[in-house]
Amino acid sequence: EAGVAQSPRYKIIEKRQSVAFWCNPISGHATLYWYQQILGQGPKLLIQFQNNGVVDDSQLPKDRFSAERLKGVDSTLKIQPAKLEDSAVYLCASSSGTGDYGYTFGSGTRLTVV
Amino acid sequence: KNQVEQSPQSLIILEGKNCTLQCNYTVSPFSNLRWYKQDTGRGPVSLTIMTFSENTKSNGRYTATLDADTKQSSLHITASQLSDSASYICVVSLGEGNKLTFGTGTQLKVEL
């Protein structure tokens, strides 16, 4: 079974620039999550999709972050404009649905804002 | 407030030795508890998942225990290897929505 694919693996941008991350979940997984993991901390949920609908985006800084999941498969997370404090690893995860224990993370995108 | 606390924050052991990592949680209602291993620069990988009714689960040299009454879990690593060097994260699932609450992790380093 192929895992959760994310790209790019690394990205360095200057503050106030924009950046986008891409995630391809495990085939058939209805639920997709984006997490932000700051160095030394556990992952923080940014947004959860169920198919192409948003289930939870309560911790997404909507003034600068946006995410979409067109057709209920791939997803993109965008930051515009970036701030220094956005430097983190952005993890994508997918699961087959509520109650499922098969929760799989991608390798993440490490973002550095300078 | 739902919280997951882990100890120690970091740990250094010699190759071949055993170690035990601790996790205390206040998440309610509890659904399941997971232990993940996260190598530097990689995403977390699941080691064990335990429901309320399970009190121990093994995965090779990793053995997790759960005491749902005291809301404590431990991860025991036997005969450690250099490749065990990583961050170990305790994650508790909240209720039916599968919402996860993450601990901050224990950073383990295994040395020769």
Interface residues (C-beta under 8 A of the other chain):
Chain A: V4 Q6 T31 G40 Q41 G42 P43 K44 L45 V55 D56 L91 A93 S95 T98 G99 D100 Y101 Y103 T104 F105 G106 S107 G108 R110
Chain B: V4 S31 N32 R34 Y36 G41 R42 G43 P44 V45 S46 I49 I89 V91 E96 G97 N98 K99 L100 F102 G103 T104 G105
